C-alpha cells in the first residue's frame, strides 16, 4: 500500500502542477477505490494532501511574482468560512449519495473545462480594464498597471465565488482550483499564470480551514496515508510544472477533461451498481 499511496499522490500533485486545480477531483476516488479508505476519511486526507502539496507549489510561484496576494486572500477568507459549512453538510447525507454527488460535480467540471477550450483565449486583463466612462462598472477592473480595482461590486462577486469554493471544499475534499482559476481569469481579468499561482495560495488557506473543521468534529484521518500522499504530491507538483511549460493550455484542458469524465463515470457506476 505504501507504493500505491505515493503513486496516487504523484497523480494528484501532477494535476495541481498542470492546472492549479483538480487535485482533489482525483484524490477522493483514488483513496476510496484504490486504497479502500472510507469516503468521509478520504475527504479529510484529500484536503490535507492537496493543501500541503499546494503549499509546496505556491512558494516558488510567489517568489517569482506569479501570486496576486490581495485577490487570493479575498477568495481565501470567504472560502475558509464556507469550508466548515461544507463539512457540516456532508454529515447530513449518506456516503453513497455523497459519492454520487461528487461524480456529478466532476462531470459538470469536465464539461465546463472542455467548452472553454472551444472559446477564444481570454486576453490578460480583458475584463473592463481602463478608465473609460463607458466601462461596465459592475465588473472587476484593473488600472493601466494591471492592479485590480476592488470596488464594492467586484469584492462581493469574488467573495461569493470564494464562499462557494469553500463549501465545495468542505463537502467533497477538493481544493476548488477548478473553480478558482477560471473565476480569477474571467471575473478579475487575471493573467492565466498568475491565476494558477493565486489559486494554489487560496487552496492552501481553504484546506487549512477544511482540515481544522474536519478534525474538530472528531473524525479520524490516517497520518500514514496522508504523509505518503504528500510525499508523492511534492514530486507530482514538480513534474506537472515542467510539463505545463511544454504543452499548450487547450491540450492540457482537454486531456484533463477526458480524464475527469472517466473517473466520474467510474465513481457513479461503482456507487450505484456495485
N, C-alpha and C positions, 0 to 999 in steps of 0.2 A: 504493500500500500504506500510505502514511503516514496518510491519512484513515481508511482501514479499521481500522488498528490502534487509532487514537484512539477511533473509534466503538465498537469491541469493548470497549475499556477502560471507556467510559461505561456500557455494559451491565453489566459486571462490578461496577463501583462502585455502580451503581444497585441491584443485588441486595443488596449488602452494606449499603447505606444503609437499605434497606427492612426487612431481617430480621436483620441482624447475622451473616449467613452466606449460603452459596450462591454466592459469587463464583467460587470455584474450579470448581464444578459446571459453570458456563458457560465459564470461561476456557479449559480444555483443549480442548473440541471447537471453540471459535471459533478457537483458534490452529492446531489441526491441519487443520481443513477450510476455514477461512476465509482463513488466511494461509500454508498449506502448510508449517507448522513440524513437524519430526519429533516424534512423541509424547513421547519422553524429554526433548527440549529443551523441549517445551510444559509439562511438569511443572515444570521449573526456573523458566521465565518466569512461570508461573501463581503459584508460591509467592512469587516476588519481588514481582509486581504486587499480588497480594492482600494480602500483608503490608504493603507500602508504603501502599496505599490504606486499609487498616485503621488504620494509624498516624495518617493524616490524619483519620480519623473518630473515633478514640478520644480524642484530645486535648480537643476541646470537651466531650465527654461526661464526661470525667474532671474537668474544671473545674467542671461543673455537679453533681458528686456522683453521677453515674449509672454509676460503675465501682466494683465491690467488689474492691479491690486484693488483699486477702489471699486470697480464694477464687480469684481469677483467677490468682494466682501459683502456687497449689497445682495447678491444672489445667495451667498452662504448664510447670511443672517436669517433670511426667510426660509431657506432650506433646513436650517437647524431647528426652526420652530416646527416645520412640517414633519420632520423625521419621527419624533416621538408619537405624533398623531397617526402616522402610517403604521408604526409598530403596534399601537393600540388597536387599530382597525384590523390588523392581520390576526389578532387573537379572537375576533368575533366570527370568523369563518373557518370552515373545515380545511384541512391540509389539501384535500383533493381539489376543492374549489379554488384554493389559493394557487395551486399549480396550473389549473385551467386558465384562471385569470392572467397568470404570468405568461402563459403561452399566447393568449390573446394579445397581451401588450407587446410581445415580441413580434407578432405578425403586423401590428399597426406600425411599429418602428421600422420594420423591413420595407413595408410599402412606402412609407414616407421617405426613407432614405433613397430607395430606388427612383422614386418620382423626382427627387431633387436632382438626380444625375441627368435628367432629360431637360432641365431648365437651363437658361443662360447662367453662366457663372456670375455670382454677385460681385460687383466692384467694391473693393475695400472702402468703407466709409460712405457707401452709396446712400444710406438711409438718411434723407433730409439733412445733408451736410451743407453748411453755408449760412449766410446771414440774410438771404433774400426774404423780403417781407411776405412773399407768396409761399414760402416754405410751410409745410404741414407742421404746425406747432404741436400736434398731438403725438408726433413721433419723437423718438430719441434723436438727438442731433449731435454733431461734432463740429468743433471750430476748425479753422484753417490749419491748426497744428495737429489735428486728429484727436484732440481731447474731448471726451464725452461731456455734453452739457446735461446735467441731471435736473431737468425741470420736473415739476410735480407729477405730470402725467407719465413721463418716462420712468421715474422712480417707482410709481405704482405698478406699471407694467412689468418691470424687471422683478419687483418684489413678488408679484403674483406668480410669475413663472418659476421663481425660486421656491415659493411655497409648494407648488405642485411637484416640483422636483424632489423636495424633501419628503413629501407624502409617499411618492413612488419609492423612494429610497428605503423608507422605514417598512413599507409593506412587502416589498419584493427583494430587498437586499441588493439593489442596484445603485450605482453611484449617481446615475442621472445624466451622465455625459452626453447620451444620445438626445437629450432634451436641451442641455445647456449650450452645446456647440452651435447648433443651428439657430437657437434663440439669440445668442450673442451676435452672430453674423447678421441675421435678418432684422433684429429689433434694435440693436445698438450700433450697427454698422461697423463691427469689429473685423479686422483682417483675420483670415482663417487660422493662420499660425498662432496668432495671439489668442484667438478663441480657444484653440486646443490647450494652450498653456494655462489660460484662465480657468477653463473647465476643470483641469486637474486640481487647481487650488480649491475650487468650490467642492469637488468630490472629497478632498481630504477633510475639510471642515464639516461637511454634512455627514460624512461617515463617522466622524468622531461623535457627533450628536446621536446618530443612529445606534452605534455600538454601546454608548453610555446608557441610552434608554433601554436597550436590549438587556444589558447586564443588570440594571436597576430593578427590572421586573422579575429577576430571579432565574432567567433562562440560562441553560448551560451551553458552553461553547468549547470545543476541543482545542486546547492550546497547541497540541502537537500538529494537528492538521492545518491550523491557521498559520503556524510558523513555516510549514512546508510549502503552503500556498504562497506565502510571502516570498520565500527564497526563489521559487520558480517565477513569481511575478516580477521580481527585480531583473532577472535575466530576460524575460519576455518583453519587458518595457524597453530595455536597451536594444533588443533585436527589432522590435516594432518601430522604434525611432529611426533605425538605419534603413529599413525597408521603405518607410514612408517618404524618405528623401529621394527614393529612386522610382517610385510609381506615381502615376497621375491620380489626382483626387477622385475623379469619376470612376476609374477602375477599382480603386480601393473600396469605394462606397458600394459598388455593385457586387463585388465579391463578398463583402461583409453582409449585404442584404440577403444574398442567397444562403449564406451560412446560417443567418438568424432564422430564416424561414424553415430550413431543415431541422434546426434544433427545436423550434416552436411546434412543428408538426409531431416530432418525437415526444415532446413533453405532454402535449394534449392527448395523443393516442395512448401513451403509457398510463396517463391518469384516468382516462375514461374507459378503456377497453382491456387493460391488463391488470 
